[in-house]
């Protein structure tokens, strides 16, 4: 008897033994917040770890982007990360990687043949990996599941420059038609993939990414602030993310200028987690972070912003718990993993009402929505959270409760169920969110 939708999330996928994950342009071992590494890296790593805990072996294939990267790492039992040689062993712009995809695929196929491996499913992440998965079908008769993570058509609709390439737009349209199944992170993304990319609705499953609610959890706020050297009564906001135009950092800084002026007597503080420091240059900020710091000086807010670079996942709960509010001014987010991590720590969010943030953040329950690209609205909402203690307390409770909907246990079960259906090459059952 086929299980009902309500029962799906508690069923294993007994027919799936080994999965190949493709992440060509960035390794899941890379630290989020530096270069191209972000929520997708966390997603691949955590999904693989939770699949392995259920007895599904996962091999992740990525491109070597530095000579020191080892060819094989096993970050968790049952999860292996292979770094393949495809083009020069250095970081390259993503658009330049497309021409190396045939080499990447050939190296992958040869390694699998040499080690006598086989896979039930290929799960590709991002458009470059999706095209690699499509090329792999010349070697293997294995179905593939694709997740875009971001869509060029949506990014181009919110950012003037630099626009995503015609190449990417065309490849994503092709993938929408050839993938055996597509995972969309939110209902809006699903609608775009169907209506603008032409994917058959029957091949889509809407599953948001998950959060480790045991790692990201409420901690003693005073203790967290003490460890970071922050006075207990100082208003503190937090930004976590890559330095990328789509993240709305320009909006963040202009909004913070307003906030710093309005709350000047209370000395508000913005913790900025993103970008990197070059250890070979005396821990100087990299070019992207240097530019943001220069913008802050020009706006006269440098004294109220603490630029800390990116931080490992293990340290993030400390910062989320030390903050009163987490700010996410993105122009576009497929899901907004930072929002859910923050909420899991009991820290409310002020986020742009775009993409997945419209669904992961509940307005006036776990945080506040503001229009994108509106520094004044972001400032007003942030000041409200920072100054209204009773309101902030209510949001803190709602934030933790809302985040529990996105547990990795539930997400992994739905994804594993999807794998089983795709591997059988059957018709997908109705598939929706895990909430």
N, C-alpha and C positions, 0 to 999 in steps of 0.2 A: 504494500500500500504506500503510495507516494505521500511523504510528510507534507503537512500544511505549511503555509508560509510562516506561521507563528512558531513552528517547531524547527525550522531550518537551522537556526543559529546554534542549535545544540547537537546537530548531526555531524559526525566526522566525514572525511572523504576517503574511504578505505581503498579506493582504486588508485589513488595518487601516491606514488612512492618517491619520485624525484622530479624536481622542477628546475629549469634553467631560467635565471633572471638576467636580463640584459640592462646594463646601465653604462652606455658607451662613454658619455661625456663627463661623468663624475663618479668617483668611487663612493660606495656607501660608507666607507671608512673615513672619508674626508670630514673635517670638522665643519658643521654648519655655520654660516656667517662669513666664510672666506671664499672669495671667487664665486664659482657656480654652485657651491654646496649650500643646501638649504633644507627645506622640509622634505623634499623628495628623497634625499639621502637618509633621513631618519625613517621615512616610510619604508624604504626597501630593507633597511637593516632590521627594523622591528618586525615587519611582516615575515621576513625570512626566519628570524629567531623564533617567533611564535609558531610558524609552520613546523620548524624543526622539533619543537617541543611536543608536537603531535605525531612525530615519527615520519614527517615528510622531509627528505633530504633536499637541500637547496644549494645550487652552485650559482654564484653571481659572477658575471663576466663584465669587465670594464677595461678601458684602454689605459695602458701605462702612460702617465703624464710626467714622470720623473725617473731618472735612471736608478734612484735608490729604492723605488717601489718594488717590493718582493713579488715574484711571480705567483705565489700562493700564500694566502693567510686564512686561518680558520678562527674567526672571531668568536664563534659560539659552537658548541657541539652540534654537528649536523649541518653547519653552514660553512661553505668555502668561498673565498673571493679570489678569482683568477684575474691577474693583470696581463693583458695581451699586448704584444707589440704591433702597432698599426700607425705608421707615421712616426715622426720624431718623438722621443720621450721627453716631451715638454708640454706645458699648458698651451693650448691653442684656442683661438676663438671658435665657438661652436659651428659657425658656418663653414669653417675650413675642414671640419672633421668629416663632412659628408663624403668627400672624395676618398677617404680612407676606410669607408665602411666595407667595401669588398675585401680588402686586406684583413680587416678585423674579423669578418665572417669566415674567411678561409682559414685563418689561424685558429679560430674557435672550433671549426669543423674538424680540422686536423688534430687538435688536442683531444677532442671527444673521441675521435676514431682511435687515436693512439692509446688512450686509456680505457677503451672499450666501455664507454659510458652510454647511457640512453636516458631519454627524458619522456615524461608523460605530457608535459606542458612547457611551452616557452612563454614567459611573462616579460614583456618589454615595457620599459619606462622612458617616456619622452619620445619625440618624433624621430630622432636619430636612431635610437634603439629599436623603434618600431620598424623602420626600414631595414635595419639589420635582421630583424626577425623574419621579415618578408623574404629577404635574400637567403636566409637559412633554409627556407622551404625548397630550395634547389637541391639541398643535401639531405634533408630529413622530411619525412612525412609526419610532422608533429604539429598539431594546432597551436596557435598562439593567441594569448590574451594581451591586450594593449591598454596602457593607461597614459594619457597625454600629459597629465599634471598641469600643464598650461597650454593654451591654444593661441596660435598666432592671430587668428581673426579677432579674438577677444582682446589680446594685448594691443593690437593695432587700433582698436576702437577707443582706447583710453590713453595712449601715449603718442605724442606727435613725432618724436624721434628718440632713438633711431628705430624706424619701423622694422618689423619682422620681414624676412625676405620672401620673395615670390616662391623661391624653392621650398621653403618651409610650408608655406600655404598649400602648395601643390602636393607635397608629400603627405601632409595631414589629411587632405581630401582623399588621397589614395588609400591611406591606412584605414580611414573610416569605412572603406568598401571591402578591404581584403582581410582585415582582422577577424578571427573567428569569434571573438567577444571583446567588448570594450568596457572598462570600468570607468564610470564618471564619478567625480568627487562630490557633485551636488546636482540638484535638479536643473538649475540653469545651464550648467555645462552639458548635461544630457540633452537638453533641448537644442543647444547650439550644434552639438555633434550630429543630431538627427536632421535639423532643418537647414543648416548651412553647410555641413560637410557631406550630407547625404547618406549617413549610416542607417542601415535598417534598424528600426526600433527594437526588433526582437533580439538583436545582438548586444544590447546595452544593459548594464547592471549598475545601479547607482549605489555606491558604497563609499562613505566618507573614510578618510584615514583614521587611525586610532591614536590613543594616548595611553601611556603607561601610568595608570592612576595610583600605583603604589610608589613609583619614583617621584612623580609630580603630585605632591600632596601638601596640605597645610602644615606648616612648621611654626615654631615659636617666632613671632615677628620681631620681638625685641632682641632675641638671640641672633637672628639673621642680620639685623641692622648693626648689632654690636660687632659681628665678624667683619662687616663691610665698612665699619667706621662711620656710620650714619647716625646722627642724633635721633632719639626715639620719636620726637614730635615734628620732625621736618617733613613737609609734604614731598613725596617721592613718586615720580612716574618712571616708567621703563619702556624702552624700545629694544626689540630683539629682531634681527633680520640681516639679510644680505644688503650690501650697498648696491642698489639697482634702481634706475628711474621708476620702475613700476611700484616700488615700495613707498613712494610718496614722502621721501625724507625731506624734500624741500618744503612740503606742507607741514611736516612735523616741526621743523625749525622755525618757520614763520608763526606757527601756532604757539610754540614755546616762548617766543619773544613776547607775545601778548600775556601768556600765563605768568611769566617771570615778572612782568611789570605789575600785573594785578595783585600778585601774591608776594611782592617784594619784601614786605616786613617779615614774612615767615620763611624766607630764603628757600624757595622750592628747588628741587634737584631732579634733573633728568639723567638717568643711567642709560647710556647708549652702548648696546652690545651688538657689534657688527664690524666688519673689516678686520684688518690684521696689522700686526707689528712685525717688522723685519728684524729678526734676531741677528742677522749678519751685518746690520747697519745700526747697531746700538739700540735696538728696539724702537726704531723710528716707525711711525705709521706708514702703511703702504700708500700708494698714490690716491686710491679711492677714498680712504679714510682721511688723508691729509686734506683733500678737497672739501670734505664735509666739515672738518675742523676749521678750515679757513672761512667757510660760510658762517659758522657759528660766531667766529670772531667779528666778522663783518656786521652781523646782526646785533652784536653787543651782548651775547648770551653765553659766551665761552665759560664764564665763571660759574654758571648754573648748570653746566652739562659736564658729566664725567664720562669721557670716552674710554671704554675698557676693552675694545676689540671683541672678537668673537670668543665665546667660552664653551668648554666641553659640556655635553649634555649632563654629565654628573654634577656640574656646578649650577646649572640653571635654576633648580628649585630654590636655592639660596636667594637669588636675585628676584625671582617672582614673589617670594614671601616677604622680602624686604620692601617691596614697592606697594604703594596704595592703589595704583592703577597701571595697566599696561596699554600702551597706545599703538594702534595699528592703522596708519593713515593710507594704506595701499590704494593705488588706483585700480588694481585687479588682484584677486587672490582666488586660486582654484578651490582652496579649502581654508587655509589659515591655521596651520598647526600651532603656531605661537599662541593664538587666541585660546585654543583648547588646553594647551599646557598651562597657561596662566590661570585659566578658570579652574583647572584641576587642583591648583595650589590655593584656591580660594581668593584669587586676585581678580577683581572685575576688569573688564576690557572696554575701552572706547575705540570703536573700529568703524572704518568706512563701510557703508551699506552697499557692498559690491560682492559679486561672486559667492564663494562658499561662506564668507563672513555673514551674509544675510541669514544663513541657516544655522551656523555653529554658535553664533552669539544671539541670545534672546534679549531684545530691547527691553530695558527697565527690569529685567529679571537677572541676567548674568552680566550685563554691561549696557552700553549705550551705542546706538548706531548714529553716525553722522554722514552727511553727504560727502562724497569724495571731492578732493581738491578744494576744500573749504576750510582754510586755517581758522577763520573766526568761529565756525561751528565746532571744530575740534577743540579750540581753546575754551569755549563756553561749557561744553560737556565735561571737559577735563577738570575745570575749576569746580564744577558742581560736585563731581566725585571727590575731589580733594578737600572740599570745605564742608560738605554735608555728611557728618559722621554717621547719622542714623541711616541715611540712604546708602552710604557705602557699606555699612554692615549688612544691610538687606541684600545688596548685590553680592557680597562675599559668600553668603549662604547659597544664594541661587547659582553662583558660578560653579561651585563644587558639584552641586547636584546636576547641573546641565552637562558638565564634562563627563560624568559617569556614563552617559549614553554612548560615549565613543570608546569604550574599553576595547583593548586589542583582542580580548577573548571573543567578543561578539563579531568584530570586524574579520578576524581570521577565519572564523567558522563560515561566514557567508562567502568569503573569497575561496576557501577550500571547496565549498559546495559548488561554486561556479566552475572551478577547475574540473571537478568530477563530471559535470554535465558537458563541458567542452571536450574533455578527453573521450567521452562516449560519442562525441559528434552528434549529439541529440539536439532537440529543440530546447532552448533555454526556458526554464520555468520563469514566471514573473519574478523579477528581482528588484528589490528596492533597498532603502536605507535600513540600517540596523536599529534605528531609533524607535 
